[in-house]
Amino acid sequence: MDLQGEDLISIADLSEPAIHHILREAKALVPAARGEESLDLLKGRILATLFFEASTRTRLSFESAMQRLGGGVLGFGLVEGSSVTKGETLADTVKMVEAYADAIVLRHPQEGAARLAAEFSTKPVINAGDGAGQHPTQTLLDLFTIWDEKGTLEGNQVVLLGDLKYGRTVHSLAYALALLGSDLTMVAPPTLRMPKEILERVEEFGGKPEETESLSEAIQAADVLYVTRIQKERFPDAQEYQRVAGSYRIDLRVLRDAKKDLIILHPLPRVTEIAPEVDRTPHALYFRQAFNGVPIRMALLNLILGGVA
């Protein structure tokens, strides 16, 4: 599966065989991601991480992935330390950075920014989240976590819960799960339902998503519960946020009706939507999910930058 030199802007850029290939490559790289093996597959290569928006897991796991492969990293995590504060455009920033690196990872608050950057860059651009748009590498690590735990992506009943309107992780994930044969139930307050255009795209991929406001009904049949934070920073109206904040909370009481092998995922950070007591249950996989960002991003970087496993 040849991804060498390719951009990754949306999960829709990847075919079903390509996704499965990345998952298998990531599985083989888990020991190196844990530091149990030393690799130099990308020795001499440099990754630029341009984060115009706050990030912990995505930025650090990309940096860890590149270094675990023997490569180097440069970039910024705060625009205050860059020429962006002087008025430099995204296009000019990308043109300059590509002179210093072999690939660019970009997070930006504006939807469409990664695709714009790819138009100006001659080096591969990887979207690390663009506003309420796409987050394809998060989707890949989510898929990896489900596949690694359940043994398959086909036939799982997956419940997507919370902020489905602004949550870019569930937008990308819904596409991929539909493509790969999972059944989707979407649970959200009326004002945070999955956008119509996302639902239409999911249906194009063969999905038949169900929508409900009732978590208690949806959780009974769930194999996977994907919880999202209601993102205050995405709301244009503070009053709208206040009306929906705290709409759902996963605690031991909610889990009484769940399957014994239900797994709970969350892209993190969480606020109050998952009670800390849930962390001690076998359902909680969100911290393992966060680690899985390293082998997935190792696999992706190795394939895009032409490393040989």
Summary of the structure (lengths in Angstrom):
residues: 309
radius of gyration: 19.0
end to end distance: 12.9
largest distance: 55.3
contacts: 1054
relative contact order: 0.16
helix: 45%
strand: 15%
